[in-house]
């Protein structure tokens, strides 16, 4: 299966931790002109998008990155996972954002039962997370 591509604009928005919805007319056309292939999601049910922001204790960053490497790599192999990205804040090295897209709520629930998700859950249980916020969103105008 071809690797799914998140538009560069979305990565920039998330990397800057701007978690508001925005739509820019003509973006898909501009991407097509540059030769990048985009697929627009047209599903019976809107994909479930998770934007999770975490702050990690400074002395636990290496453990966190190891756990998320396992979780991200495993998640990307799940049939129902359309996207899984880990982003690091440029101004606060302890702040990270997960950008996860699942084909539906059932796929997200299956994700939480996997061994690779357990790597993240086990890390959290050890107290390495200072804070966590999560937004659950429906994909409205969604490309991958």
Secondary structure in CASP SS format (residue, H / E / C, confidence):
PFRMAT SS
TARGET T0000
AUTHOR 0000-0000-0000
METHOD secondary structure of the structure
MODEL  1
X C 1.00
X C 1.00
X C 1.00
X C 1.00
X C 1.00
X C 1.00
X C 1.00
X H 1.00
X H 1.00
X H 1.00
X H 1.00
X H 1.00
X H 1.00
X H 1.00
X H 1.00
X C 1.00
X C 1.00
X C 1.00
X C 1.00
X C 1.00
X C 1.00
X C 1.00
X C 1.00
X C 1.00
X C 1.00
X C 1.00
X H 1.00
X H 1.00
X H 1.00
X H 1.00
X H 1.00
X H 1.00
X H 1.00
X C 1.00
X C 1.00
X C 1.00
X C 1.00
X C 1.00
X C 1.00
X E 1.00
X C 1.00
X C 1.00
X C 1.00
X C 1.00
X C 1.00
X C 1.00
X C 1.00
X E 1.00
X E 1.00
X E 1.00
X E 1.00
X E 1.00
X E 1.00
X E 1.00
X E 1.00
X E 1.00
X C 1.00
X H 1.00
X H 1.00
X H 1.00
X H 1.00
X H 1.00
X H 1.00
X H 1.00
X H 1.00
X H 1.00
X H 1.00
X H 1.00
X H 1.00
X H 1.00
X H 1.00
X H 1.00
X H 1.00
X H 1.00
X H 1.00
X C 1.00
X C 1.00
X C 1.00
X C 1.00
X C 1.00
X E 1.00
X E 1.00
X E 1.00
X E 1.00
X E 1.00
X E 1.00
X E 1.00
X E 1.00
X C 1.00
X C 1.00
X C 1.00
X C 1.00
X C 1.00
X C 1.00
X E 1.00
X E 1.00
X E 1.00
X E 1.00
X E 1.00
X E 1.00
X E 1.00
X E 1.00
X C 1.00
X C 1.00
X H 1.00
X H 1.00
X H 1.00
X H 1.00
X H 1.00
X H 1.00
X H 1.00
X C 1.00
X C 1.00
X C 1.00
X H 1.00
X H 1.00
X H 1.00
X H 1.00
X H 1.00
X H 1.00
X H 1.00
X H 1.00
X H 1.00
X H 1.00
X H 1.00
X C 1.00
X C 1.00
X C 1.00
X E 1.00
X E 1.00
X E 1.00
X E 1.00
X E 1.00
X E 1.00
X E 1.00
X E 1.00
X E 1.00
X E 1.00
X C 1.00
X C 1.00
X C 1.00
X C 1.00
X E 1.00
X C 1.00
END
